[in-house]
C-alpha cells in the first residue's frame, strides 16, 4: 500500500507543481515564518505528556472517520483540551486531506502545526511552509537515503521541524545516519 500511495503522491505533486511552479510557491512561502523550533519546544515542555493531536477525515483501512469534518473546529477543541501540537493529514487521494485543511487549522489555533503527508520531494516542503506548517512528517520507509537526507536539510533550511517516522530498527538506523 505504501508504494501505491507514494507513486500517487509523486504524480499529484508533479501536477500541482505544473500549475504553480516552485519559484512562484517559494515567493508565497517567503512571507511565512515556520515555527520549527516552537514545534520541538512544545514537545519537550516538561510537566506532562505532550500530545500531537491529529485531524484526519479518512483512512484507507478504516474508511471515513469523520463525515462531518471541520479540521479548524477539531483543532480548536484539541487546543482547548491541552494538545501540544496539531497534525493535519493533507494527502488527498487516500485520506481525503488537503492543504486547505492545514490553512484552516493554522488560522484557528496558536499551536504548532504538523503537515502529515507522504513527503517525497522538496516542493511539498514549500507547500507546507506556504500553508502555515511548522513541521512535516518524513516517513523513512517512503524514502531512499539520499531523499531522506535532502528533505531533512531542506526542511531545516526552511525553518520546518521534521518528525521522522520509523517502523523498525533498520529504519531507525537510517534515520539516525541521515
Backbone as CSV, one residue per row, in Angstrom:
resi,resn,N_x,N_y,N_z,CA_x,CA_y,CA_z,C_x,C_y,C_z
1,UNK,0.813,-1.194,0.000,0.000,0.000,0.000,0.860,1.263,0.000
2,UNK,1.972,1.250,0.754,2.835,2.430,0.824,3.354,2.808,-0.553
3,UNK,3.802,1.829,-1.324,4.325,2.120,-2.667,3.253,2.754,-3.552
4,UNK,2.032,2.294,-3.435,0.924,2.860,-4.214,0.670,4.309,-3.823
5,UNK,0.657,4.576,-2.519,0.427,5.942,-2.039,1.564,6.858,-2.468
6,UNK,2.801,6.385,-2.352,3.956,7.207,-2.738,3.921,7.509,-4.234
7,UNK,3.597,6.518,-5.053,3.510,6.750,-6.503,2.429,7.779,-6.822
8,UNK,1.281,7.659,-6.185,0.201,8.632,-6.402,0.620,10.019,-5.929
9,UNK,1.336,10.074,-4.812,1.808,11.356,-4.279,2.768,12.021,-5.246
10,UNK,3.680,11.248,-5.796,4.629,11.826,-6.766,3.871,12.409,-7.965
11,UNK,2.858,11.700,-8.423,2.083,12.156,-9.582,1.273,13.412,-9.257
12,UNK,0.548,13.403,-8.150,-0.280,14.568,-7.819,0.572,15.785,-7.480
13,UNK,1.732,15.557,-6.871,2.629,16.679,-6.565,3.183,17.275,-7.850
14,UNK,3.556,16.434,-8.797,4.051,16.936,-10.089,2.974,17.758,-10.795
15,UNK,1.726,17.318,-10.697,0.620,18.082,-11.298,0.463,19.443,-10.624
16,UNK,0.556,19.468,-9.292,0.456,20.749,-8.578,1.618,21.667,-8.951
17,UNK,2.796,21.087,-9.109,3.967,21.903,-9.459,3.844,22.462,-10.873
18,UNK,3.215,21.723,-11.778,2.982,22.256,-13.125,2.040,23.465,-13.070
19,UNK,1.041,23.394,-12.200,0.088,24.506,-12.058,0.695,25.706,-11.330
20,UNK,1.542,25.442,-10.354,2.185,26.511,-9.578,3.660,26.156,-9.432
21,UNK,4.517,26.660,-10.330,5.941,26.313,-10.294,6.590,26.653,-8.949
22,UNK,7.663,25.951,-8.647,8.352,26.113,-7.364,8.747,27.556,-7.102
23,UNK,9.148,28.270,-8.134,9.570,29.659,-7.925,8.407,30.522,-7.440
24,UNK,7.207,30.284,-7.963,6.025,31.026,-7.512,5.638,30.613,-6.094
25,UNK,5.725,29.323,-5.811,5.399,28.838,-4.475,6.406,29.362,-3.454
26,UNK,7.678,29.424,-3.842,8.710,29.955,-2.944,8.421,31.409,-2.592
27,UNK,7.902,32.166,-3.545,7.543,33.560,-3.273,6.418,33.628,-2.238
28,UNK,5.446,32.726,-2.342,4.366,32.673,-1.346,4.916,32.280,0.024
29,UNK,5.816,31.313,0.019,6.380,30.806,1.272,7.297,31.825,1.940
30,UNK,7.857,32.750,1.154,8.818,33.718,1.693,8.211,34.591,2.781
31,UNK,6.915,34.821,2.722,6.281,35.672,3.732,5.915,34.903,5.005
32,UNK,6.053,33.592,4.983,5.717,32.761,6.146,6.928,32.619,7.063
33,UNK,6.662,32.381,8.316,7.723,32.146,9.289,7.415,30.851,10.032
34,UNK,7.870,29.714,9.498,7.584,28.445,10.164,8.184,28.410,11.568
35,UNK,7.471,27.792,12.470,7.929,27.696,13.850,8.467,26.325,14.180
36,UNK,9.451,25.867,13.413,10.030,24.553,13.671,10.561,24.423,15.085
37,UNK,11.258,25.452,15.555,11.804,25.418,16.914,10.675,25.409,17.948
38,UNK,9.607,26.109,17.662,8.452,26.143,18.571,7.783,24.766,18.648
39,UNK,7.725,24.060,17.504,7.171,22.708,17.478,7.984,21.792,18.392
40,UNK,9.304,21.833,18.235,10.187,20.992,19.057,10.043,21.362,20.531
41,UNK,10.027,22.654,20.829,9.896,23.098,22.222,8.575,22.640,22.831
42,UNK,7.508,22.659,22.051,6.202,22.227,22.562,6.230,20.758,22.965
43,UNK,6.953,19.947,22.214,7.018,18.519,22.533,7.954,18.228,23.697
44,UNK,8.891,19.128,23.944,9.848,18.937,25.039,9.406,19.603,26.336
45,UNK,8.305,20.297,26.332,7.858,21.012,27.527,7.710,20.036,28.694
46,UNK,8.271,20.390,29.848,8.218,19.482,30.998,6.855,19.500,31.685
47,UNK,6.640,18.501,32.499,5.489,18.516,33.380,4.350,17.586,33.022
48,UNK,4.237,17.183,31.763,3.146,16.282,31.381,3.476,15.647,30.035
49,UNK,2.682,14.680,29.657,2.825,14.068,28.341,2.413,15.102,27.297
50,UNK,3.197,15.237,26.256,2.907,16.198,25.194,2.263,15.448,24.028
51,UNK,1.057,15.819,23.681,0.270,15.113,22.670,0.233,15.907,21.369
52,UNK,0.507,15.209,20.260,0.247,15.748,18.926,-1.109,15.170,18.526
53,UNK,-2.123,16.002,18.491,-3.481,15.552,18.175,-3.707,15.653,16.668
54,UNK,-4.374,14.666,16.098,-4.465,14.552,14.642,-5.844,14.900,14.087
55,UNK,-5.833,15.625,12.978,-7.033,15.898,12.189,-6.955,15.044,10.925
56,UNK,-7.846,14.077,10.820,-7.839,13.165,9.670,-9.273,12.787,9.338
57,UNK,-9.653,12.970,8.079,-11.025,12.670,7.657,-11.227,11.196,7.342
58,UNK,-10.240,10.588,6.679,-10.424,9.219,6.188,-9.109,8.477,6.257
59,UNK,-9.197,7.165,6.344,-8.028,6.296,6.273,-8.340,5.164,5.299
60,UNK,-7.353,4.718,4.524,-7.613,3.636,3.566,-8.104,2.352,4.239
61,UNK,-7.646,2.097,5.452,-8.020,0.849,6.118,-9.354,0.932,6.855
62,UNK,-9.745,2.131,7.313,-10.961,2.261,8.121,-12.063,3.057,7.451
63,UNK,-11.784,3.622,6.278,-12.800,4.407,5.583,-12.973,5.780,6.203
64,UNK,-14.175,6.330,6.057,-14.473,7.667,6.584,-14.452,7.624,8.113
65,UNK,-13.644,8.482,8.699,-13.568,8.584,10.152,-14.477,9.693,10.676
66,UNK,-14.593,10.762,9.898,-15.438,11.909,10.265,-16.168,12.383,9.022
67,UNK,-17.441,12.048,8.886,-18.220,12.514,7.736,-18.411,14.026,7.812
68,UNK,-18.646,14.531,9.014,-18.816,15.964,9.247,-17.456,16.507,9.687
69,UNK,-16.575,16.735,8.723,-15.170,17.041,9.016,-14.899,18.538,8.911
70,UNK,-14.563,19.129,10.030,-14.203,20.543,10.104,-12.890,20.627,10.882
71,UNK,-11.753,20.510,10.203,-10.484,20.438,10.922,-10.201,21.653,11.793
72,UNK,-10.678,22.823,11.400,-10.457,24.010,12.229,-11.149,23.871,13.583
73,UNK,-12.372,23.371,13.587,-13.104,23.174,14.849,-12.476,22.067,15.686
74,UNK,-12.069,21.006,15.016,-11.429,19.890,15.717,-10.148,20.377,16.379
75,UNK,-9.334,21.121,15.630,-8.068,21.626,16.165,-8.299,22.577,17.336
76,UNK,-9.317,23.419,17.233,-9.625,24.337,18.336,-9.996,23.554,19.599
77,UNK,-10.728,22.460,19.439,-11.071,21.613,20.586,-9.819,20.964,21.164
78,UNK,-8.923,20.505,20.297,-7.658,19.940,20.776,-6.886,20.974,21.591
79,UNK,-6.807,22.199,21.059,-6.076,23.259,21.753,-6.707,23.533,23.118
80,UNK,-8.024,23.617,23.158,-8.729,23.897,24.411,-8.530,22.797,25.450
81,UNK,-8.213,21.591,24.981,-8.046,20.460,25.889,-6.593,20.076,26.132
82,UNK,-5.660,20.952,25.757,-4.276,20.776,26.169,-3.326,20.109,25.205
83,UNK,-3.692,19.933,23.945,-2.745,19.354,22.984,-1.518,20.252,22.863
84,UNK,-0.366,19.645,22.620,0.874,20.404,22.436,1.024,20.878,21.003
85,UNK,0.469,20.126,20.061,0.571,20.441,18.634,-0.574,19.740,17.912
86,UNK,-0.798,20.148,16.667,-1.849,19.535,15.851,-1.231,19.013,14.566
87,UNK,-1.557,17.779,14.231,-1.151,17.154,12.979,-2.345,17.192,12.029
88,UNK,-2.104,17.657,10.803,-3.181,17.746,9.813,-2.812,16.877,8.617
89,UNK,-3.620,15.869,8.343,-3.384,14.995,7.200,-3.788,15.756,5.938
90,UNK,-2.834,15.867,4.999,-3.079,16.632,3.771,-3.071,15.773,2.515
91,UNK,-2.870,14.473,2.639,-2.827,13.586,1.471,-4.240,13.456,0.900
92,UNK,-4.438,13.838,-0.393,-5.797,13.915,-0.937,-6.398,12.606,-1.445
93,UNK,-5.622,11.747,-2.041,-6.161,10.599,-2.765,-6.678,9.495,-1.851
94,UNK,-5.930,9.162,-0.822,-6.264,8.033,0.041,-6.844,8.455,1.393
95,UNK,-6.598,9.720,1.793,-7.016,10.186,3.115,-7.987,11.372,3.066
96,UNK,-8.340,11.835,1.866,-9.228,12.998,1.700,-8.688,14.247,2.383
97,UNK,-7.369,14.349,2.451,-6.756,15.527,3.051,-6.570,16.630,2.028
98,UNK,-6.188,17.806,2.519,-5.956,18.944,1.633,-5.111,19.983,2.359
99,UNK,-4.328,20.708,1.583,-3.574,21.812,2.172,-4.514,22.875,2.736
100,UNK,-5.702,23.001,2.171,-6.678,23.944,2.728,-7.075,23.568,4.156
101,UNK,-7.051,22.282,4.476,-7.327,21.863,5.850,-6.247,22.417,6.776
102,UNK,-4.991,22.329,6.328,-3.887,22.848,7.132,-4.020,24.363,7.297
103,UNK,-4.343,25.054,6.213,-4.526,26.513,6.292,-5.625,26.874,7.297
104,UNK,-6.719,26.130,7.268,-7.831,26.394,8.184,-7.412,26.172,9.635
105,UNK,-6.656,25.112,9.869,-6.174,24.834,11.224,-5.206,25.924,11.669
106,UNK,-4.300,26.311,10.788,-3.332,27.364,11.124,-4.056,28.641,11.549
107,UNK,-5.142,28.970,10.854,-5.901,30.181,11.177,-6.691,30.036,12.478
108,UNK,-6.991,28.806,12.871,-7.869,28.571,14.021,-7.142,28.426,15.350
109,UNK,-5.867,28.037,15.320,-5.157,27.751,16.578,-3.800,28.440,16.625
110,UNK,-3.294,28.562,17.844,-1.949,29.097,18.047,-0.927,27.985,18.252
111,UNK,-1.360,26.749,18.272,-0.458,25.611,18.465,0.433,25.412,17.245
112,UNK,1.600,24.777,17.428,2.388,24.360,16.269,1.591,23.349,15.439
113,UNK,1.760,23.424,14.114,1.002,22.576,13.192,1.961,21.739,12.350
114,UNK,1.681,20.443,12.286,2.459,19.475,11.514,1.697,19.108,10.250
115,UNK,2.375,19.160,9.111,1.781,18.632,7.876,2.068,17.135,7.836
116,UNK,1.008,16.330,7.899,1.157,14.876,7.832,0.767,14.429,6.437
117,UNK,1.761,13.985,5.707,1.566,13.577,4.322,2.712,12.639,3.973
118,UNK,2.744,12.221,2.757,3.823,11.378,2.258,4.780,12.307,1.524
119,UNK,5.633,12.969,2.282,6.554,13.965,1.734,7.679,13.218,1.025
120,UNK,7.804,13.457,-0.279,8.823,12.752,-1.061,9.681,13.684,-1.906
121,UNK,9.269,14.939,-2.058,10.044,15.900,-2.860,10.052,17.258,-2.158
122,UNK,11.103,18.055,-2.391,11.213,19.364,-1.728,10.039,20.302,-1.997
123,UNK,9.399,20.188,-3.139,8.251,21.040,-3.452,7.192,20.959,-2.349
124,UNK,6.994,19.776,-1.800,5.999,19.598,-0.745,6.373,20.361,0.527
125,UNK,7.664,20.562,0.744,8.097,21.359,1.890,7.715,22.821,1.689
126,UNK,7.898,23.322,0.466,7.469,24.691,0.159,5.963,24.835,0.351
127,UNK,5.212,23.829,-0.097,3.761,23.851,0.114,3.436,23.941,1.605
128,UNK,4.154,23.163,2.396,3.907,23.150,3.838,4.137,24.532,4.440
129,UNK,5.246,25.160,4.069,5.549,26.496,4.588,4.479,27.486,4.150
130,UNK,4.146,27.476,2.862,3.156,28.419,2.330,1.786,28.235,2.989
131,UNK,1.463,27.013,3.396,0.168,26.732,4.028,0.166,27.015,5.527
132,UNK,1.346,27.264,6.104,1.411,27.613,7.519,1.914,26.536,8.450
133,UNK,2.514,25.476,7.917,3.028,24.405,8.771,4.283,24.850,9.516
134,UNK,4.470,24.253,10.679,5.682,24.443,11.472,6.585,23.219,11.381
135,UNK,6.005,22.096,10.981,6.728,20.831,10.929,6.123,19.948,9.847
136,UNK,6.903,18.954,9.447,6.443,17.970,8.466,6.799,16.577,8.958
137,UNK,6.027,15.604,8.495,6.325,14.206,8.764,7.157,13.667,7.614
138,UNK,8.255,12.995,7.940,9.050,12.274,6.942,9.014,10.800,7.317
139,UNK,8.555,9.971,6.391,8.406,8.536,6.625,9.589,7.827,5.982
140,UNK,10.449,7.256,6.797,11.675,6.636,6.299,11.375,5.563,5.261
141,UNK,10.340,4.762,5.471,10.007,3.678,4.541,9.639,4.186,3.155
142,UNK,9.256,5.455,3.042,8.841,6.021,1.755,9.992,6.665,0.992
143,UNK,11.175,6.719,1.608,12.291,7.475,1.041,13.551,6.635,0.974
144,UNK,14.379,6.905,-0.043,15.712,6.310,-0.011,16.610,7.250,0.799
145,UNK,17.822,6.807,1.112,18.697,7.597,1.981,18.996,8.991,1.435
146,UNK,19.361,9.138,0.142,19.613,10.494,-0.363,18.376,11.397,-0.289
147,UNK,17.194,10.839,-0.549,15.963,11.640,-0.442,15.733,12.092,0.998
148,UNK,15.883,11.173,1.934,15.684,11.498,3.344,16.644,12.597,3.781
149,UNK,17.916,12.433,3.444,18.917,13.437,3.823,18.596,14.793,3.213
150,UNK,18.257,14.812,1.925,17.965,16.079,1.244,16.728,16.756,1.837
151,UNK,15.706,15.978,2.145,14.490,16.556,2.716,14.735,17.095,4.125
152,UNK,15.555,16.403,4.903,15.891,16.906,6.240,16.642,18.231,6.155
153,UNK,17.602,18.314,5.248,18.377,19.551,5.076,17.468,20.679,4.615
154,UNK,16.635,20.400,3.626,15.748,21.435,3.082,14.713,21.881,4.113
155,UNK,14.157,20.941,4.858,13.187,21.310,5.896,13.827,22.265,6.898
156,UNK,15.022,21.927,7.342,15.728,22.780,8.296,15.997,24.157,7.711
157,UNK,16.414,24.198,6.449,16.719,25.491,5.823,15.472,26.366,5.691
158,UNK,14.308,25.749,5.608,13.049,26.489,5.511,12.465,26.852,6.881
159,UNK,13.082,26.361,7.951,12.582,26.641,9.295,11.568,25.639,9.807
160,UNK,11.398,24.536,9.079,10.469,23.482,9.488,11.163,22.465,10.386
161,UNK,10.471,21.961,11.372,10.935,20.793,12.106,10.514,19.564,11.311
162,UNK,11.255,18.480,11.468,10.899,17.221,10.809,10.669,16.156,11.872
163,UNK,9.485,15.578,11.859,9.171,14.434,12.692,9.407,13.216,11.805
164,UNK,10.342,12.366,12.191,10.760,11.251,11.340,10.153,9.956,11.875
165,UNK,9.375,9.291,11.009,8.667,8.062,11.384,9.453,6.843,10.936
166,UNK,9.691,5.925,11.880,10.366,4.659,11.571,9.495,3.508,12.057
167,UNK,9.687,2.344,11.437,8.882,1.177,11.787,9.691,0.016,12.336
168,UNK,11.017,0.092,12.242,11.844,-0.996,12.746,13.267,-0.485,12.989
169,UNK,14.112,-1.370,13.479,15.482,-0.998,13.814,16.294,-0.530,12.621
170,UNK,16.106,-1.158,11.478,16.852,-0.763,10.279,16.472,0.656,9.856
171,UNK,15.187,0.969,9.903,14.755,2.328,9.558,15.270,3.335,10.584
172,UNK,15.305,2.937,11.836,15.841,3.822,12.869,17.305,4.143,12.587
173,UNK,18.075,3.138,12.224,19.490,3.364,11.891,19.623,4.299,10.694
174,UNK,18.796,4.112,9.675,18.831,5.001,8.505,18.511,6.433,8.907
175,UNK,17.508,6.594,9.754,17.105,7.934,10.188,18.223,8.606,10.973
176,UNK,18.850,7.881,11.861,19.932,8.447,12.672,21.117,8.829,11.793
177,UNK,21.415,8.022,10.785,22.523,8.345,9.865,22.233,9.590,9.035
178,UNK,20.952,9.828,8.752,20.594,10.980,7.915,20.832,12.263,8.685
